[in-house]
């Protein structure tokens, strides 16, 4: 049995890029980032599995 975990689809903040971020800034999603990843699993004609970590959608930092 194999288990693939692409990570969490939960939004997060990057405090290194915006160290002054406060609780009031989190009332909107303006500072929240995300990287929506998933694992694609294929099986070839010999039964061998290949996997690939792909990004469905990603929100980059908007600071600066």
mmJSON file of the N, C-alpha and C atoms, coordinates in Angstrom:
{"data_MODEL":{"atom_site":{
"group_PDB":["ATOM","ATOM","ATOM","ATOM","ATOM","ATOM","ATOM","ATOM","ATOM","ATOM","ATOM","ATOM","ATOM","ATOM","ATOM","ATOM","ATOM","ATOM","ATOM","ATOM","ATOM","ATOM","ATOM","ATOM","ATOM","ATOM","ATOM","ATOM","ATOM","ATOM","ATOM","ATOM","ATOM","ATOM","ATOM","ATOM","ATOM","ATOM","ATOM","ATOM","ATOM","ATOM","ATOM","ATOM","ATOM","ATOM","ATOM","ATOM","ATOM","ATOM","ATOM","ATOM","ATOM","ATOM","ATOM","ATOM","ATOM","ATOM","ATOM","ATOM","ATOM","ATOM","ATOM","ATOM","ATOM","ATOM","ATOM","ATOM","ATOM","ATOM","ATOM","ATOM","ATOM","ATOM","ATOM","ATOM","ATOM","ATOM","ATOM","ATOM","ATOM","ATOM","ATOM","ATOM","ATOM","ATOM","ATOM","ATOM","ATOM","ATOM","ATOM","ATOM","ATOM","ATOM","ATOM","ATOM","ATOM","ATOM","ATOM","ATOM","ATOM","ATOM","ATOM","ATOM","ATOM","ATOM","ATOM","ATOM","ATOM","ATOM","ATOM","ATOM","ATOM","ATOM","ATOM","ATOM","ATOM","ATOM","ATOM","ATOM","ATOM","ATOM","ATOM","ATOM","ATOM","ATOM","ATOM","ATOM","ATOM","ATOM","ATOM","ATOM","ATOM","ATOM","ATOM","ATOM","ATOM","ATOM","ATOM","ATOM","ATOM","ATOM","ATOM","ATOM","ATOM","ATOM","ATOM","ATOM","ATOM","ATOM","ATOM","ATOM","ATOM","ATOM","ATOM","ATOM","ATOM","ATOM","ATOM","ATOM","ATOM","ATOM","ATOM","ATOM","ATOM","ATOM","ATOM","ATOM","ATOM","ATOM","ATOM","ATOM","ATOM","ATOM","ATOM","ATOM","ATOM","ATOM","ATOM","ATOM","ATOM","ATOM","ATOM","ATOM","ATOM","ATOM","ATOM","ATOM","ATOM","ATOM","ATOM","ATOM"],
"id":[1,2,3,4,5,6,7,8,9,10,11,12,13,14,15,16,17,18,19,20,21,22,23,24,25,26,27,28,29,30,31,32,33,34,35,36,37,38,39,40,41,42,43,44,45,46,47,48,49,50,51,52,53,54,55,56,57,58,59,60,61,62,63,64,65,66,67,68,69,70,71,72,73,74,75,76,77,78,79,80,81,82,83,84,85,86,87,88,89,90,91,92,93,94,95,96,97,98,99,100,101,102,103,104,105,106,107,108,109,110,111,112,113,114,115,116,117,118,119,120,121,122,123,124,125,126,127,128,129,130,131,132,133,134,135,136,137,138,139,140,141,142,143,144,145,146,147,148,149,150,151,152,153,154,155,156,157,158,159,160,161,162,163,164,165,166,167,168,169,170,171,172,173,174,175,176,177,178,179,180,181,182,183,184,185,186,187,188,189,190,191,192],
"type_symbol":["N","C","C","N","C","C","N","C","C","N","C","C","N","C","C","N","C","C","N","C","C","N","C","C","N","C","C","N","C","C","N","C","C","N","C","C","N","C","C","N","C","C","N","C","C","N","C","C","N","C","C","N","C","C","N","C","C","N","C","C","N","C","C","N","C","C","N","C","C","N","C","C","N","C","C","N","C","C","N","C","C","N","C","C","N","C","C","N","C","C","N","C","C","N","C","C","N","C","C","N","C","C","N","C","C","N","C","C","N","C","C","N","C","C","N","C","C","N","C","C","N","C","C","N","C","C","N","C","C","N","C","C","N","C","C","N","C","C","N","C","C","N","C","C","N","C","C","N","C","C","N","C","C","N","C","C","N","C","C","N","C","C","N","C","C","N","C","C","N","C","C","N","C","C","N","C","C","N","C","C","N","C","C","N","C","C","N","C","C","N","C","C"],
"label_atom_id":["N","CA","C","N","CA","C","N","CA","C","N","CA","C","N","CA","C","N","CA","C","N","CA","C","N","CA","C","N","CA","C","N","CA","C","N","CA","C","N","CA","C","N","CA","C","N","CA","C","N","CA","C","N","CA","C","N","CA","C","N","CA","C","N","CA","C","N","CA","C","N","CA","C","N","CA","C","N","CA","C","N","CA","C","N","CA","C","N","CA","C","N","CA","C","N","CA","C","N","CA","C","N","CA","C","N","CA","C","N","CA","C","N","CA","C","N","CA","C","N","CA","C","N","CA","C","N","CA","C","N","CA","C","N","CA","C","N","CA","C","N","CA","C","N","CA","C","N","CA","C","N","CA","C","N","CA","C","N","CA","C","N","CA","C","N","CA","C","N","CA","C","N","CA","C","N","CA","C","N","CA","C","N","CA","C","N","CA","C","N","CA","C","N","CA","C","N","CA","C","N","CA","C","N","CA","C","N","CA","C","N","CA","C","N","CA","C","N","CA","C","N","CA","C"],
"label_alt_id":[null,null,null,null,null,null,null,null,null,null,null,null,null,null,null,null,null,null,null,null,null,null,null,null,null,null,null,null,null,null,null,null,null,null,null,null,null,null,null,null,null,null,null,null,null,null,null,null,null,null,null,null,null,null,null,null,null,null,null,null,null,null,null,null,null,null,null,null,null,null,null,null,null,null,null,null,null,null,null,null,null,null,null,null,null,null,null,null,null,null,null,null,null,null,null,null,null,null,null,null,null,null,null,null,null,null,null,null,null,null,null,null,null,null,null,null,null,null,null,null,null,null,null,null,null,null,null,null,null,null,null,null,null,null,null,null,null,null,null,null,null,null,null,null,null,null,null,null,null,null,null,null,null,null,null,null,null,null,null,null,null,null,null,null,null,null,null,null,null,null,null,null,null,null,null,null,null,null,null,null,null,null,null,null,null,null,null,null,null,null,null,null],
"label_comp_id":["UNK","UNK","UNK","UNK","UNK","UNK","UNK","UNK","UNK","UNK","UNK","UNK","UNK","UNK","UNK","UNK","UNK","UNK","UNK","UNK","UNK","UNK","UNK","UNK","UNK","UNK","UNK","UNK","UNK","UNK","UNK","UNK","UNK","UNK","UNK","UNK","UNK","UNK","UNK","UNK","UNK","UNK","UNK","UNK","UNK","UNK","UNK","UNK","UNK","UNK","UNK","UNK","UNK","UNK","UNK","UNK","UNK","UNK","UNK","UNK","UNK","UNK","UNK","UNK","UNK","UNK","UNK","UNK","UNK","UNK","UNK","UNK","UNK","UNK","UNK","UNK","UNK","UNK","UNK","UNK","UNK","UNK","UNK","UNK","UNK","UNK","UNK","UNK","UNK","UNK","UNK","UNK","UNK","UNK","UNK","UNK","UNK","UNK","UNK","UNK","UNK","UNK","UNK","UNK","UNK","UNK","UNK","UNK","UNK","UNK","UNK","UNK","UNK","UNK","UNK","UNK","UNK","UNK","UNK","UNK","UNK","UNK","UNK","UNK","UNK","UNK","UNK","UNK","UNK","UNK","UNK","UNK","UNK","UNK","UNK","UNK","UNK","UNK","UNK","UNK","UNK","UNK","UNK","UNK","UNK","UNK","UNK","UNK","UNK","UNK","UNK","UNK","UNK","UNK","UNK","UNK","UNK","UNK","UNK","UNK","UNK","UNK","UNK","UNK","UNK","UNK","UNK","UNK","UNK","UNK","UNK","UNK","UNK","UNK","UNK","UNK","UNK","UNK","UNK","UNK","UNK","UNK","UNK","UNK","UNK","UNK","UNK","UNK","UNK","UNK","UNK","UNK"],
"label_asym_id":["A","A","A","A","A","A","A","A","A","A","A","A","A","A","A","A","A","A","A","A","A","A","A","A","A","A","A","A","A","A","A","A","A","A","A","A","A","A","A","A","A","A","A","A","A","A","A","A","A","A","A","A","A","A","A","A","A","A","A","A","A","A","A","A","A","A","A","A","A","A","A","A","A","A","A","A","A","A","A","A","A","A","A","A","A","A","A","A","A","A","A","A","A","A","A","A","A","A","A","A","A","A","A","A","A","A","A","A","A","A","A","A","A","A","A","A","A","A","A","A","A","A","A","A","A","A","A","A","A","A","A","A","A","A","A","A","A","A","A","A","A","A","A","A","A","A","A","A","A","A","A","A","A","A","A","A","A","A","A","A","A","A","A","A","A","A","A","A","A","A","A","A","A","A","A","A","A","A","A","A","A","A","A","A","A","A","A","A","A","A","A","A"],
"label_entity_id":["1","1","1","1","1","1","1","1","1","1","1","1","1","1","1","1","1","1","1","1","1","1","1","1","1","1","1","1","1","1","1","1","1","1","1","1","1","1","1","1","1","1","1","1","1","1","1","1","1","1","1","1","1","1","1","1","1","1","1","1","1","1","1","1","1","1","1","1","1","1","1","1","1","1","1","1","1","1","1","1","1","1","1","1","1","1","1","1","1","1","1","1","1","1","1","1","1","1","1","1","1","1","1","1","1","1","1","1","1","1","1","1","1","1","1","1","1","1","1","1","1","1","1","1","1","1","1","1","1","1","1","1","1","1","1","1","1","1","1","1","1","1","1","1","1","1","1","1","1","1","1","1","1","1","1","1","1","1","1","1","1","1","1","1","1","1","1","1","1","1","1","1","1","1","1","1","1","1","1","1","1","1","1","1","1","1","1","1","1","1","1","1"],
"label_seq_id":[1,1,1,2,2,2,3,3,3,4,4,4,5,5,5,6,6,6,7,7,7,8,8,8,9,9,9,10,10,10,11,11,11,12,12,12,13,13,13,14,14,14,15,15,15,16,16,16,17,17,17,18,18,18,19,19,19,20,20,20,21,21,21,22,22,22,23,23,23,24,24,24,25,25,25,26,26,26,27,27,27,28,28,28,29,29,29,30,30,30,31,31,31,32,32,32,33,33,33,34,34,34,35,35,35,36,36,36,37,37,37,38,38,38,39,39,39,40,40,40,41,41,41,42,42,42,43,43,43,44,44,44,45,45,45,46,46,46,47,47,47,48,48,48,49,49,49,50,50,50,51,51,51,52,52,52,53,53,53,54,54,54,55,55,55,56,56,56,57,57,57,58,58,58,59,59,59,60,60,60,61,61,61,62,62,62,63,63,63,64,64,64],
"pdbx_PDB_ins_code":[null,null,null,null,null,null,null,null,null,null,null,null,null,null,null,null,null,null,null,null,null,null,null,null,null,null,null,null,null,null,null,null,null,null,null,null,null,null,null,null,null,null,null,null,null,null,null,null,null,null,null,null,null,null,null,null,null,null,null,null,null,null,null,null,null,null,null,null,null,null,null,null,null,null,null,null,null,null,null,null,null,null,null,null,null,null,null,null,null,null,null,null,null,null,null,null,null,null,null,null,null,null,null,null,null,null,null,null,null,null,null,null,null,null,null,null,null,null,null,null,null,null,null,null,null,null,null,null,null,null,null,null,null,null,null,null,null,null,null,null,null,null,null,null,null,null,null,null,null,null,null,null,null,null,null,null,null,null,null,null,null,null,null,null,null,null,null,null,null,null,null,null,null,null,null,null,null,null,null,null,null,null,null,null,null,null,null,null,null,null,null,null],
"Cartn_x":[0.846,0.0,0.897,0.511,1.233,0.302,0.885,0.12,0.821,0.061,0.613,-0.07,0.723,0.189,0.75,-0.065,0.421,0.489,0.077,0.093,-1.308,-1.386,-2.659,-3.113,-4.421,-4.972,-5.396,-4.835,-5.15,-4.325,-4.943,-4.221,-3.234,-2.195,-1.159,-0.612,0.192,0.876,2.377,3.119,4.574,5.089,5.374,5.8,7.186,8.001,9.313,9.155,8.144,7.928,7.149,6.394,5.62,5.629,6.773,6.904,6.013,5.446,4.586,3.121,2.817,1.439,0.824,-0.357,-1.055,-2.376,-3.03,-4.314,-5.362,-5.348,-6.341,-6.148,-4.913,-4.654,-5.272,-5.56,-6.092,-7.611,-8.245,-9.699,-10.117,-9.21,-9.471,-8.454,-8.649,-7.739,-6.589,-6.423,-5.408,-3.992,-3.691,-2.343,-2.206,-3.286,-3.245,-2.856,-1.913,-1.389,-1.906,-1.755,-2.074,-1.324,-1.104,-0.507,-1.279,-2.17,-3.061,-2.385,-1.851,-1.108,-1.878,-1.589,-2.185,-1.19,-1.407,-0.532,-1.251,-0.581,-1.104,-0.4,-1.186,-0.64,-1.064,-0.085,-0.341,0.229,-0.363,0.137,0.438,1.676,2.029,1.542,1.825,1.354,1.93,3.06,3.699,3.242,2.33,1.83,2.645,3.693,4.527,3.805,3.866,3.253,4.286,3.837,4.643,3.81,4.49,3.786,4.389,3.559,3.995,3.231,3.963,3.339,3.067,1.802,1.387,0.732,0.751,0.108,-1.149,-2.278,-3.556,-3.67,-3.355,-3.423,-2.533,-1.907,-1.03,-1.178,-1.226,-1.301,0.036,0.708,2.022,1.853,2.916,2.911,2.738,2.032,1.747,2.453,3.526,4.18,5.249,5.556,6.658,6.22],
"Cartn_y":[-1.17,0.0,1.24,2.229,3.498,4.624,5.607,6.774,8.019,8.902,10.142,11.318,12.222,13.393,14.65,15.347,16.54,17.774,17.659,18.813,19.307,20.442,21.012,22.098,22.216,23.286,24.461,24.54,25.615,26.857,28.007,29.256,29.506,30.286,30.566,31.964,32.445,33.728,33.482,34.366,34.297,35.473,35.236,36.318,36.844,36.083,36.586,37.693,37.598,38.615,39.81,39.628,40.721,40.587,40.918,40.714,41.625,42.673,43.588,43.193,42.058,41.591,41.399,41.961,41.85,41.136,40.897,40.19,40.92,42.235,42.988,42.776,42.489,42.224,40.909,40.017,38.703,38.693,39.857,39.939,39.773,40.042,39.815,38.797,38.282,37.282,37.905,39.212,39.906,39.388,39.038,38.591,37.076,36.344,34.896,34.265,33.356,32.689,31.255,30.618,29.208,28.583,27.304,26.522,25.21,25.108,23.958,22.884,21.888,20.828,19.517,18.634,17.301,16.331,15.06,14.017,13.306,13.216,12.445,11.092,10.03,8.671,7.985,7.5,6.766,5.359,4.435,3.067,2.714,2.226,1.876,0.453,-0.012,-1.326,-2.476,-2.243,-3.273,-3.222,-2.321,-2.207,-1.291,-0.692,0.226,1.557,2.086,3.37,4.484,5.568,6.789,7.882,8.764,9.839,11.181,12.202,13.565,14.523,15.406,16.431,17.642,18.026,19.114,20.226,21.427,22.571,22.922,22.899,23.271,24.785,25.461,26.927,27.393,28.553,29.077,30.588,31.098,32.532,32.969,33.856,34.334,35.533,35.847,36.991,38.282,39.234,40.524,41.667,41.382,42.403,43.121,44.344,45.066,46.183],
"Cartn_z":[0.0,0.0,0.0,-0.746,-0.797,-0.383,0.244,0.686,0.151,-0.474,-1.021,-0.342,0.207,0.891,0.211,-0.583,-1.279,-0.385,0.849,1.752,2.026,2.659,3.078,2.115,1.927,1.111,1.988,3.188,4.115,3.773,3.836,3.591,4.721,4.435,5.419,5.203,6.152,6.01,6.03,5.397,5.39,6.206,7.463,8.36,8.029,7.314,6.898,5.859,5.005,3.982,4.512,5.568,6.159,7.684,8.333,9.78,10.617,10.027,10.784,10.735,10.119,9.988,11.365,11.564,12.839,12.692,13.812,13.781,12.954,12.977,12.2,10.693,10.269,8.851,8.389,9.317,8.958,8.819,8.972,8.815,7.361,6.429,5.008,4.499,3.31,2.754,1.962,2.029,1.241,1.502,2.753,3.113,3.176,2.916,3.039,1.711,1.754,0.565,0.512,-0.626,-0.73,-1.885,-1.789,-2.85,-2.911,-3.881,-4.0,-4.855,-4.198,-4.884,-4.817,-5.78,-5.781,-6.4,-6.163,-6.689,-7.824,-8.961,-10.082,-10.074,-10.094,-10.083,-11.374,-12.12,-13.366,-13.245,-13.962,-14.003,-15.442,-15.703,-17.071,-17.396,-18.601,-19.051,-18.232,-17.561,-16.733,-15.274,-14.96,-13.598,-12.707,-13.243,-12.467,-12.272,-11.056,-10.764,-10.899,-11.477,-11.499,-10.843,-10.144,-9.445,-9.823,-9.718,-10.02,-9.116,-8.448,-7.613,-8.498,-8.62,-9.5,-8.694,-9.23,-8.591,-9.365,-8.673,-9.28,-9.377,-8.278,-8.244,-7.099,-7.288,-6.255,-6.168,-4.977,-4.737,-4.175,-4.878,-4.451,-3.529,-2.82,-1.907,-2.689,-2.083,-2.734,-2.022,-1.32,-0.518,-1.341,-0.921,-1.545,-2.429],
"occupancy":[1.0,1.0,1.0,1.0,1.0,1.0,1.0,1.0,1.0,1.0,1.0,1.0,1.0,1.0,1.0,1.0,1.0,1.0,1.0,1.0,1.0,1.0,1.0,1.0,1.0,1.0,1.0,1.0,1.0,1.0,1.0,1.0,1.0,1.0,1.0,1.0,1.0,1.0,1.0,1.0,1.0,1.0,1.0,1.0,1.0,1.0,1.0,1.0,1.0,1.0,1.0,1.0,1.0,1.0,1.0,1.0,1.0,1.0,1.0,1.0,1.0,1.0,1.0,1.0,1.0,1.0,1.0,1.0,1.0,1.0,1.0,1.0,1.0,1.0,1.0,1.0,1.0,1.0,1.0,1.0,1.0,1.0,1.0,1.0,1.0,1.0,1.0,1.0,1.0,1.0,1.0,1.0,1.0,1.0,1.0,1.0,1.0,1.0,1.0,1.0,1.0,1.0,1.0,1.0,1.0,1.0,1.0,1.0,1.0,1.0,1.0,1.0,1.0,1.0,1.0,1.0,1.0,1.0,1.0,1.0,1.0,1.0,1.0,1.0,1.0,1.0,1.0,1.0,1.0,1.0,1.0,1.0,1.0,1.0,1.0,1.0,1.0,1.0,1.0,1.0,1.0,1.0,1.0,1.0,1.0,1.0,1.0,1.0,1.0,1.0,1.0,1.0,1.0,1.0,1.0,1.0,1.0,1.0,1.0,1.0,1.0,1.0,1.0,1.0,1.0,1.0,1.0,1.0,1.0,1.0,1.0,1.0,1.0,1.0,1.0,1.0,1.0,1.0,1.0,1.0,1.0,1.0,1.0,1.0,1.0,1.0,1.0,1.0,1.0,1.0,1.0,1.0],
"B_iso_or_equiv":[0.0,0.0,0.0,0.0,0.0,0.0,0.0,0.0,0.0,0.0,0.0,0.0,0.0,0.0,0.0,0.0,0.0,0.0,0.0,0.0,0.0,0.0,0.0,0.0,0.0,0.0,0.0,0.0,0.0,0.0,0.0,0.0,0.0,0.0,0.0,0.0,0.0,0.0,0.0,0.0,0.0,0.0,0.0,0.0,0.0,0.0,0.0,0.0,0.0,0.0,0.0,0.0,0.0,0.0,0.0,0.0,0.0,0.0,0.0,0.0,0.0,0.0,0.0,0.0,0.0,0.0,0.0,0.0,0.0,0.0,0.0,0.0,0.0,0.0,0.0,0.0,0.0,0.0,0.0,0.0,0.0,0.0,0.0,0.0,0.0,0.0,0.0,0.0,0.0,0.0,0.0,0.0,0.0,0.0,0.0,0.0,0.0,0.0,0.0,0.0,0.0,0.0,0.0,0.0,0.0,0.0,0.0,0.0,0.0,0.0,0.0,0.0,0.0,0.0,0.0,0.0,0.0,0.0,0.0,0.0,0.0,0.0,0.0,0.0,0.0,0.0,0.0,0.0,0.0,0.0,0.0,0.0,0.0,0.0,0.0,0.0,0.0,0.0,0.0,0.0,0.0,0.0,0.0,0.0,0.0,0.0,0.0,0.0,0.0,0.0,0.0,0.0,0.0,0.0,0.0,0.0,0.0,0.0,0.0,0.0,0.0,0.0,0.0,0.0,0.0,0.0,0.0,0.0,0.0,0.0,0.0,0.0,0.0,0.0,0.0,0.0,0.0,0.0,0.0,0.0,0.0,0.0,0.0,0.0,0.0,0.0,0.0,0.0,0.0,0.0,0.0,0.0],
"pdbx_formal_charge":[null,null,null,null,null,null,null,null,null,null,null,null,null,null,null,null,null,null,null,null,null,null,null,null,null,null,null,null,null,null,null,null,null,null,null,null,null,null,null,null,null,null,null,null,null,null,null,null,null,null,null,null,null,null,null,null,null,null,null,null,null,null,null,null,null,null,null,null,null,null,null,null,null,null,null,null,null,null,null,null,null,null,null,null,null,null,null,null,null,null,null,null,null,null,null,null,null,null,null,null,null,null,null,null,null,null,null,null,null,null,null,null,null,null,null,null,null,null,null,null,null,null,null,null,null,null,null,null,null,null,null,null,null,null,null,null,null,null,null,null,null,null,null,null,null,null,null,null,null,null,null,null,null,null,null,null,null,null,null,null,null,null,null,null,null,null,null,null,null,null,null,null,null,null,null,null,null,null,null,null,null,null,null,null,null,null,null,null,null,null,null,null],
"auth_seq_id":[1,1,1,2,2,2,3,3,3,4,4,4,5,5,5,6,6,6,7,7,7,8,8,8,9,9,9,10,10,10,11,11,11,12,12,12,13,13,13,14,14,14,15,15,15,16,16,16,17,17,17,18,18,18,19,19,19,20,20,20,21,21,21,22,22,22,23,23,23,24,24,24,25,25,25,26,26,26,27,27,27,28,28,28,29,29,29,30,30,30,31,31,31,32,32,32,33,33,33,34,34,34,35,35,35,36,36,36,37,37,37,38,38,38,39,39,39,40,40,40,41,41,41,42,42,42,43,43,43,44,44,44,45,45,45,46,46,46,47,47,47,48,48,48,49,49,49,50,50,50,51,51,51,52,52,52,53,53,53,54,54,54,55,55,55,56,56,56,57,57,57,58,58,58,59,59,59,60,60,60,61,61,61,62,62,62,63,63,63,64,64,64],
"auth_comp_id":["UNK","UNK","UNK","UNK","UNK","UNK","UNK","UNK","UNK","UNK","UNK","UNK","UNK","UNK","UNK","UNK","UNK","UNK","UNK","UNK","UNK","UNK","UNK","UNK","UNK","UNK","UNK","UNK","UNK","UNK","UNK","UNK","UNK","UNK","UNK","UNK","UNK","UNK","UNK","UNK","UNK","UNK","UNK","UNK","UNK","UNK","UNK","UNK","UNK","UNK","UNK","UNK","UNK","UNK","UNK","UNK","UNK","UNK","UNK","UNK","UNK","UNK","UNK","UNK","UNK","UNK","UNK","UNK","UNK","UNK","UNK","UNK","UNK","UNK","UNK","UNK","UNK","UNK","UNK","UNK","UNK","UNK","UNK","UNK","UNK","UNK","UNK","UNK","UNK","UNK","UNK","UNK","UNK","UNK","UNK","UNK","UNK","UNK","UNK","UNK","UNK","UNK","UNK","UNK","UNK","UNK","UNK","UNK","UNK","UNK","UNK","UNK","UNK","UNK","UNK","UNK","UNK","UNK","UNK","UNK","UNK","UNK","UNK","UNK","UNK","UNK","UNK","UNK","UNK","UNK","UNK","UNK","UNK","UNK","UNK","UNK","UNK","UNK","UNK","UNK","UNK","UNK","UNK","UNK","UNK","UNK","UNK","UNK","UNK","UNK","UNK","UNK","UNK","UNK","UNK","UNK","UNK","UNK","UNK","UNK","UNK","UNK","UNK","UNK","UNK","UNK","UNK","UNK","UNK","UNK","UNK","UNK","UNK","UNK","UNK","UNK","UNK","UNK","UNK","UNK","UNK","UNK","UNK","UNK","UNK","UNK","UNK","UNK","UNK","UNK","UNK","UNK"],
"auth_asym_id":["A","A","A","A","A","A","A","A","A","A","A","A","A","A","A","A","A","A","A","A","A","A","A","A","A","A","A","A","A","A","A","A","A","A","A","A","A","A","A","A","A","A","A","A","A","A","A","A","A","A","A","A","A","A","A","A","A","A","A","A","A","A","A","A","A","A","A","A","A","A","A","A","A","A","A","A","A","A","A","A","A","A","A","A","A","A","A","A","A","A","A","A","A","A","A","A","A","A","A","A","A","A","A","A","A","A","A","A","A","A","A","A","A","A","A","A","A","A","A","A","A","A","A","A","A","A","A","A","A","A","A","A","A","A","A","A","A","A","A","A","A","A","A","A","A","A","A","A","A","A","A","A","A","A","A","A","A","A","A","A","A","A","A","A","A","A","A","A","A","A","A","A","A","A","A","A","A","A","A","A","A","A","A","A","A","A","A","A","A","A","A","A"],
"auth_atom_id":["N","CA","C","N","CA","C","N","CA","C","N","CA","C","N","CA","C","N","CA","C","N","CA","C","N","CA","C","N","CA","C","N","CA","C","N","CA","C","N","CA","C","N","CA","C","N","CA","C","N","CA","C","N","CA","C","N","CA","C","N","CA","C","N","CA","C","N","CA","C","N","CA","C","N","CA","C","N","CA","C","N","CA","C","N","CA","C","N","CA","C","N","CA","C","N","CA","C","N","CA","C","N","CA","C","N","CA","C","N","CA","C","N","CA","C","N","CA","C","N","CA","C","N","CA","C","N","CA","C","N","CA","C","N","CA","C","N","CA","C","N","CA","C","N","CA","C","N","CA","C","N","CA","C","N","CA","C","N","CA","C","N","CA","C","N","CA","C","N","CA","C","N","CA","C","N","CA","C","N","CA","C","N","CA","C","N","CA","C","N","CA","C","N","CA","C","N","CA","C","N","CA","C","N","CA","C","N","CA","C","N","CA","C","N","CA","C","N","CA","C","N","CA","C"],
"pdbx_PDB_model_num":[1,1,1,1,1,1,1,1,1,1,1,1,1,1,1,1,1,1,1,1,1,1,1,1,1,1,1,1,1,1,1,1,1,1,1,1,1,1,1,1,1,1,1,1,1,1,1,1,1,1,1,1,1,1,1,1,1,1,1,1,1,1,1,1,1,1,1,1,1,1,1,1,1,1,1,1,1,1,1,1,1,1,1,1,1,1,1,1,1,1,1,1,1,1,1,1,1,1,1,1,1,1,1,1,1,1,1,1,1,1,1,1,1,1,1,1,1,1,1,1,1,1,1,1,1,1,1,1,1,1,1,1,1,1,1,1,1,1,1,1,1,1,1,1,1,1,1,1,1,1,1,1,1,1,1,1,1,1,1,1,1,1,1,1,1,1,1,1,1,1,1,1,1,1,1,1,1,1,1,1,1,1,1,1,1,1,1,1,1,1,1,1]
}}}
